[in-house]
Amino acid sequence: MNGRVMIAGLMILVLLMAVVPLAAGAEDASTLYVKKVENLPEDFIFGMDVSSVIAEENSGVKYFDFDGNEADLFRVLADNGINYIRVRVWNNPWDADGNGFGGGNCDIANAVEIGKRATAAGQKLLVDFHYSDFWADPGKQMVPRAWKGMEIEEKTEAVYEYTKDCLMQLKEAGVDVGMVQTGNETNGALCGETIWFNIQYLMQAGARATREVYPDALVALHFANPEKADSYATYAKKMDYYKVDYDVFATSYYPYWHGTLDNLSAVLTEIADTYGKKVMVMETSYAWTDADSDFSGNTISGGSGIVKDYPFSPQGQANCIRNITDTVVNRTPAGIGVVYWEGAWITVGTGSWEENHAIWEKYGSGWASSYARVYDPADAGKYYGGSAVDNQTFFDPQGKPLESLKVFRLMRDGNEIPAVPDALEDVTVICDLNAPLVLPETVNAVMTDDSKQAVPVVWNLSEEDDRKMHEGGVAQYTVTGDAGGMEAICYVSMIEYNYLTDYSFEEESRAWVITDLKKADELYIEDKKTDSLTGSKHMHFWSAAQNSVEFKLEQTVADLPEGKFRFSASIMGGDCGETEIFAYVKINGETVAKSDLMPITGYNNWNMGTTPVFEHTAGQEVTVGVYVKCQGAGNGAWGKIDDCLLNSVQ
């Protein structure tokens, strides 16, 4: 955003990512609005991962139906349209003394019990092999302790035998297995292997065992981060090159982090069309409340810096799932299903963290127990605790189902009742310290049908408040107001005048020039709120090879007045090894000011580099820039640049 625009007035950003739910009780049982999903196949997979349910029930959790009767969870889910149950399987989530690692203690015995109950409820089982003793995800693909030190040939045979043995146990128990995953979120790693030549052997072994035991079951590969379209194209191409045997290319899609539905559709459609594979969303979820109920922090909260496209309410949760389903059904050829992740992982106990901790440790109903340190000392062994998703379930803390659970069956026929307000959007205002603060006269109410209606608002802002905000320097403030009896919130950012155009890359303007000096794999403006310092966009770089990241990011400023100025920019990233990164200023092509070296210290750890003050004479050409050079380490150097500021100095 050009600073001149802010001098003339202010920029008001009404952001859908921040909303205020209505008061409790506003989501009446008769008011769940669900628009019909056209063309929804009868056999479309509506799945629910409930891997933690046995540990939950052992911890004293009870589940109820909509009539208020205590009921079997699987029957409640089946009655509301869930036809697949997903369960993760870890090789050995126990220490030498038999203490469970937590996260449901999800070994094959747990999977067999869940599978039997799902089959009894008329549901198929989706088996999710992690090929690990505990959690596997894009950042962690650890080899099971029993397989440590194996060469790839021996490990391949171990995967085959283990997969076959587990599936035989399920078959002998009469479990109806409809799909098998050979790995969980395998973004370039699996079971301790980090090169595709080895990874594909393990995937092939899992598929071979599945075909032998359950020949009618679908074999799925599961990846994460669909917002990185190039990465997904690479994964699919690698699978094709190595002729990996699979039926379904599955993705995680958490709307907080994983981009737009348009992108999701485009990425999955490209893979389906190119390689003739079925596609699906293997994991998704959305919060129905901002509150935590088990004294152990949640992954998602109102202040967690995430993209919030829907209100944190049962209606917002239902609208999110309905729109994802519509995307998979009507905008994605070969789309076969959507699976919700851990929709029943509610709190255990209610008294205190200490009370709950004792239960988590005993029954494994928290995300990790302290016993996990023998396998994962750097993460689970330090940060063990309870459910991080108790605000993203379809049950309240007492085990009673939320109205949003009905969305899976209501999508087939629709429930398009008159829309009513569900929440208010928050408002964000950016105002220059030297300009008057003007707050909007209306805010948007998010309706139950996901539409918006403007509502007049009265802000609680006195003249004294206004004066303090203008005199308080660069800072952020929260102003509340009343809109039709609901509390409205406005986040006000008071800023210094910035002489740069598009300082936070929101406009993708031609003002910024990127000069690639080493042909990095990725060098572009990225739209990803969670990785941005301001707004939703930033300058992104990534490259896998050593010493392949070196570039300049520059903007030449027209008509800069005479005076004293300083330039600053912020950067974060990882895996960069040795770096040389600094902000600089050139006048008439000559460098006149450079910041100290700017470190890269980790994800969302933003470091600002600021040049010394420089003097400028009217008529001179001024160019500001950031120079980045990274040796690279691990999975490739990556980083983000945001909030470039050119301010005057008195």
LUMNUKOL-196159 format. One record per residue (C-alpha): residue in one letter; x, y, z. Coordinates in steps of 0.25 Angstrom, whole numbers, plus 5000, padded with zeros to 4 digits. Example, Ala and Ser with C-alpha at 12.3 -4.5 7.8 and 13.67 -1.06 7.14 Angstrom:
REM residues 2
A504949825031 S505549965029 
//
This chain:
REM residues 650
M500050005000 N500650134996 G500850225008 R500250345001 V498950275001 M498950265016 I499350415017 A498050445009 G497250355018 L497350215023 M497250075018 I496149995024 L496349845023 V495149765027 L495749625029 L494949505029 M496049435037 A495549495050 V494149485054 V493349505067 P492349385070 L490949425075 A490549395089 A490449255094 G489149195089 A489049275076 E489249145068 D487849095072 A487648945068 S486648985057 T487549085050 L488649005044 Y488749055030 V489248955020 K489248975005 K489048854997 V490248794990 E489848764976 N490248634969 L490748574983 P490948424980 E490348324989 D491648254991 F492348384994 I493348365006 F492948445018 G494048405028 M494348435042 D495748405049 V495448365063 S496748295066 S496748345081 V495348295084 I495748165092 A496748255101 E495648355102 E494648255107 N495648195117 S495848335122 G494348345126 V493848415114 K492448385110 Y491748415097 F490248455095 D489248455083 F488348575079 D487248525089 G488248535101 N488448385102 E489748325105 A490148255092 D491248185084 L492048285077 F492048205064 R490548195064 V490448345066 L491448375055 A490748265045 D489348325048 N489948465044 G490548425030 I491948375034 N492148245026 Y493648235028 I494448225041 R495948265039 V496948205049 R498448235050 V499448115053 W500748135060 N501748015061 N502048025076 P501548145084 W501948085097 D503248095106 A503947975112 D503047975124 G501747975116 N501448125118 G500748185106 F501248305098 G499948365097 G499148415085 G498248305087 N499348195088 C498948155074 D499548025072 I498947915064 A498147855076 N497447995077 A497147995062 V496547855062 E495647905074 I495248025066 G495047945053 K494147845060 R493247955065 A493248035052 T492847905044 A491747875054 A491148015051 G491247995036 Q492448075034 K493748045026 L495048055032 L496148145026 V497548095032 D498548205033 F499948135034 H500948245039 Y502148145039 S502648205052 D502548185067 F501848315068 W501348435060 A501748455046 D501548585038 P502348665028 G503348715039 K503548575046 Q503648435039 M504448355049 V504748215047 P504148115058 R505148075068 A505147925064 W505547965050 K506648065053 G507948035046 M507247955035 E507747965021 I506647995011 E506447855006 E506247805020 K505347915024 T504547895011 E504247755015 A503947795029 V502947895024 Y502247785016 E502247685027 Y501747785037 T500647835028 K500147695024 D500147645039 C499347775043 L498347755032 M498247605035 Q497847635049 L496747735044 K496247625034 E496247515045 A495447615054 G494447635042 V494747775040 D494247835027 V495447915022 G495148005010 M496448085009 V497948075013 Q498948185014 T500348145012 G500948265020 N500448395026 E500748535020 T501948485013 N502448615008 G503848555003 A504048465015 L503548335021 C504048245032 G505348315033 E505648315018 T505848445011 I506048414997 W504948374987 F505748254982 N505648184996 I504248245000 Q503648184988 Y504148044992 L503348055005 M502148104998 Q502147984989 A502347895000 G501147945007 A500247934995 R500747794992 A500247755006 T498947825004 R498647764991 E498847624996 V498047635009 Y496947735005 P496947724989 D495747814988 A496247924997 L496748054991 V498248094994 A498448234997 L499648324997 H499548445007 F500248575005 A500148715012 N500248865008 P499448874995 E499649024995 K501048984989 A500548944976 D501948914970 S502248814981 Y500948744979 A501348734964 T502648674968 Y502048574977 A501148524967 K502248524956 K503148444965 M502048334968 D501848324953 Y503348314950 Y503548204960 K502148134956 V501748134971 D500448054972 Y499348134978 D497848174975 V497648304982 F498548434983 A498048494996 T498348625003 S498148695016 Y497448825015 Y497348915027 P496749045023 Y497549125033 W498849085026 H498649015013 G498149125003 T496849144996 L495849044991 D496149094977 N497549054978 L497148924985 S496248894973 A497348934963 V498448844969 L497548724971 T496948734957 E498348744950 I498748614957 A497448544954 D497548584940 T499048554938 Y499148424945 G497748364945 K497648354960 K496548374970 V496748494979 M496148534993 V496348615005 M496948525015 E496948615027 T496248745030 S495548815042 Y495048955047 A494849015060 W493449035066 T493949115078 D495149195082 A495049145096 D496049035102 S495348935111 D496448845116 F497548935121 S498448895110 G498648995099 N497948985085 T498648985072 I497549085067 S497049205074 G496649345071 G498049405073 S498849295066 G499049375053 I498249285044 V497349305033 K495949305038 D494949295026 Y493749255035 P493249295049 F493749205060 S492349145063 P491649015059 Q491049085047 G492349135043 Q492948995044 A491748935036 N491949045025 C493449005024 I493148855023 R492048885013 N492848965004 I494048875004 T493148755000 D492548844989 T493948864984 V494348724984 V492948674978 N492748784967 R494048854964 T494948734965 P494848614955 A495048484962 G494848544976 I494348424984 G494348474999 V494548565011 V495048515024 Y494948605037 W496148595047 E495848555061 G494448605062 A494248535076 W495548575083 I494848655094 T495448685108 V495548585119 G495348635133 T494948775136 G495648815149 S497048855146 W498248835138 E498848745148 E497548655149 N497548645134 H499048615133 A498948495142 I497848445133 W498648475120 E499848405126 K499048275130 Y498148255118 G498848325107 S497748425104 G498548545102 W499348575089 A500648525096 S501048475110 S502348495117 Y502748345113 A502848385099 R504248445102 V504948315100 Y504548325085 D504348475082 P505148545093 A505148685085 D503648705084 A502648605090 G503648585102 K503648735105 Y502248785101 Y501348665105 G499948705108 G498448685105 S497548705093 A498048815084 V496748805076 D495648805087 N495048935080 Q495048865066 T494148745070 F492748715067 F492448695082 D492448795094 P493248765106 Q492148685112 G492148595100 K490748645094 P490748665079 L490748795073 E489748835062 S490948845052 L491048695052 K489748685044 V490448755033 F490948615027 R489548565025 L488848705022 M489748725010 R489048625002 D487648695002 G488048825008 N487448905020 E487249045013 I486449115024 P486449265026 A487749325029 V488049395042 P489349465047 D490349365053 A491549455056 L492249595053 E493449615045 D494549685052 V495049805045 T496549845043 V496949995041 I498250045037 C498450195040 D499650285039 L500050355052 N499950495044 A498550465039 P497150465045 L496650325050 V495350295043 L494650165048 P493550105038 E492150135041 T491649985038 V492249845040 N491849725033 A490949615040 V491349475035 M489949405033 T489749265035 D489649245019 D491049305019 S490649435013 K490949565019 Q490049685023 A490549825027 V490149865041 P490250005047 V491250015058 V491550105070 W492950105074 N493450125088 L494550225085 S494650355092 E495450485088 E496450445099 D496650305094 D496850365080 R497850465085 K498650355092 M498650265080 H499250375071 E500250415082 G500650275085 G501550255073 V501550125065 A500650025072 Q499349945071 Y498049965079 T496749895080 V495449975080 T494049915083 G492749955079 D491249915078 A490549865065 G489149825067 G489449775081 M490649695077 E492049735081 A492849785069 I494449785070 C495349875062 Y496849855062 V497549995059 S498949995055 M499650135056 I500850145047 E501850235042 Y501750295028 N502350195018 Y502950255005 L502950114998 T501850054989 D501249924993 Y502149915006 S501549775010 F501349724996 E499849714996 E499649784983 E500749694975 S501049824968 R502249854958 A502949944968 W503749824973 V504849764965 I505349624968 T506749594962 D507149444963 L508649424964 K508649274965 K507349214959 A506649184972 D505449074971 E504449174976 L504449324977 Y503149394976 I502049474984 E501349374992 D499849384997 K499949315011 K499449385023 T500049295033 D501449325028 S501249475026 L501649585036 T500549685031 G499349645022 S499349515015 K500449525005 H502049535005 M503249514997 H503549364998 F504849284994 W505249134994 S506249054988 A506748914990 A508148914985 Q509348964993 N509749104990 S508549124980 V507949244988 E508449384984 F507549494980 K507249644981 L505949704984 E505849854980 Q504949974979 T505350104973 V504550224980 A504050334971 D503950474976 L504550454990 P504650584997 E505850645002 G506250605016 K506750495025 F506250355024 R506450205029 F506050075022 S505649945029 A505149805025 S504749685032 I505149535029 M504849395035 G505149255030 G505949135032 D506949025028 C507849135022 G509249105028 E510249215026 T509549345021 E509849485017 I508549565017 F508449715019 A507649835015 Y508249945007 V508050085001 K508650124988 I508650274983 N508850294968 G509350144968 E510350154979 T510150084992 V510050195003 A509450115015 K509449965019 S508849895031 D509549795040 L509449655035 M508049605037 P507949465044 I506949355040 T506549285053 G505349195050 Y503849195046 N503149325050 N504349375057 W504349505049 N505649585049 M505749735045 G506949795038 T506949955038 T507950035031 P508650155037 V508050285035 F508350345021 E508150485015 H507550505002 T507550624993 A506350654984 G506450594970 Q507350484973 E506950344970 V506750254982 T506650104982 V506450024994 G506649874995 V506949745002 Y508149654998 V507949505002 K509049395000 C508849255007 Q509749135007 G508549045010 A508448925020 G507548815022 N506248815013 G506748945006 A506849085009 W505449165010 G504949295016 K503949405015 I504149555014 D503149655018 D502849795023 C503849885016 L503850025022 L504450155017 N504250255028 S504650395030 V505550435042 Q505350565049 
//
